[in-house]
Amino acid sequence: MIGSLRGEVIDKEEDSVLLEVGGVGYVVLAPTTLLFFFFFFSTTAIFTHLHVREQELTLFGFPDKEELELFRLLLKVQGIGPKVALAILSHIPAETLRQAVAREEAALFARVPGIGPKKAKQIVFQLKDKVGLDDIFVASTPFSDSDGEVIAALTTLGYSVVEAQAALQQLPADAKNESTEEKIRIALSSLAKF
């Protein structure tokens, strides 16, 4: 089994990255939250899950061990395969996923493409005893009203909520007190770099 990879980013697609390690290029499927932070020709390290199916070997990559463990927990839910589990982690950050399971908020999972209300309830039901509730940080960083407007504007322009939140969190400290329009401009310029 391949547990982690450290190498240079050679290419990036919508759902994967080509990581060169020791002269060998590995195609690694990854959540959009991770792909967002890859830069061409930069060195990176990721945790991996090797999925074996008949004659196909697929590598899935994650930024940290917590997200890898959540991916593996999602695979244990009846009817959830690796691509659906990856879609869930692409749309719902790890901390938010844990909170949603703890609060039994199935509606959050139903927002993920390919997950209906029935499957969303099943995910919450099957994970509620497996997700460690001790380490859930319930009071996540709140966004101000203007931050909510920035996220809404970015999602209207076609960015995912995760991308919009990441861009907002990466604003320089001196930009936090800027007008909503200025925050949108700065966030767009940072998103354009990817």
N, C-alpha and C positions, 0 to 999 in steps of 0.2 A: 504494500500500500504506500502511496505517496502522501506524506503528512503535511509537507510545506514545500514551497519553492521560493528561491531568491534569485532574481535575474533581471535582465534588462527588457523593458517594454519595447517591442519591435513594431507591433501593429495593434490597432484597437478597432473593434467593431461595435455594433449597437449592444450586443449581449455578451461579448467575449473580448479577451485580450490575448495576444501572442507574446509569450514570455520566453526569452531565450536564456537557457541555463546551461552553461558548459558546452555551448555550441549546438544544443538541441532546442528546437522551438516547441513549446507546449501551448496548445490552444486551451485556455481556461475560461469556462463560462462563469460569470460573476454577477452579483447584484448590481444594479445601476448605481447604487450608493458607493460602491467600490470603484467601478469603472470611471466615475466622475472625477476621481482623484488621480488617475493614471496619466502621466505625461510621457510622450514619446521619448525614447532613449534615456529614460530615467531608470535607476535601479530600485526595485521594490521587493518586498517579502510578503507572502500571503500564506495563509493556512489553506489546505486543500482537502477535498473529499473525492476519492476515486470511485466512480459509480460503474459497476460492471454489469453489462446486460448482453446476453448471448455473445455476439461477436463485436460488441461496441464497448470501448472504454472511454468514459467521459470524465474530465476533471472539472470540479467546481471550486472556485476560490473565494476566500473571505478575508476581511481585514484583521479579524481577531478570532480568538478561540471561542468567545461567547457566541458570535454569529454562526460559527461552524457548528457548535452544539445545538443551537436553535434549528439550523437546517436539518441536522440529523434527527431531532425530535419531530420536526414536521414530516419527515419521511416515514415515521412510525404511525402517523395518522392514516387510517384506512382510506384509500383512494387518492392519496397525495403522492405524486411522483416527484422526481428531482426538479423538473422544469416548473411545476406548479409551486413547489417549495421555494425555488429561486425567485419566482414572480412575487410571492408573498414578501420575501425579504427585500425585494427591489422596491416595493410599495410601502412597506411598513418598517421603520427602523426597529432594531432589536429591543430597545428600551420600551418603545411604544407597544410592541407586540406583547412583551411580558405584562405590561400594565393592562392591555386589553383582555388578556387571558385571565388575569387576577380579578378584573372587574366584570368578567363575562360579557364583554362588549363584542358580540358576534358581528354586529353591523360593520365594524371596521374591516373585518376580513372579507365581507361581501362586496366591498368596493374594489377588490382586486379582480382584474379580468380573469374569467374562468372559475370564479368561486361564487356560487349562489348562496342564498340565505341558509338553506339546509346544510350545505357543506361547511359554511361558516360556523354554524352552531356545533357541528360535529368536531371541528377543529378545537373550539374552545372547550368542549366537553372532554375530549381526549387529552388535551394538554394541561388542563387546570391542576391536576395532581402531579404533573411532571416538571412544570416550570417552577424554578426556585423562587418563592415569594419573599424570602428573606432579603434578597439583594435588589429588590425592585425599588427604584428611586422614583417615588410617586410624584414628588414636586419637581417636575421637569422645568427647564427654563421657560418662563412664560414669555410670550411675544406681546409687544405693545400693540395698540390699535393701528398705528402707522406701519408696524411690521406686518400685521395681518393684511394691510392694503398692499404692501410690497409683494407678499406671497401671492395674493389674489391676482395682481397685475402680471407677475411672472408666469403663473399657471395659465392665464388667459393667452399669453404669448406662446404657449406650447410646452413650457418646461413642466416637469413633474413637481409635485409638492416637495418631494425629497430634495430635488435639485434646488428649488427655490429656498427651502429652509437652510440648506448647506451654504448657498451663496449669501444668505442673510447673516448666518453665523460667522462667515469669513470677512464681513465688513471690517475695515480698520476701526480701531477704537474711536478715532476722531470723527468717523462718519456716522456713528450711532445716534448722534443728536441732529443730524441733517434732516432736511425736509423729506417727505415721502418720495417726491420726484427725484431728488438727488440720490437717495438710497437705491431707487430702481435703476438709475443710470449706472451707479457704481456696481450694483449686482449684475447688470447686463454685461458690463465690460469684463467682469471676472468670469461669467459664464461663457463668454465668447472665446476666452483663452483655451477652453477645452474643446 
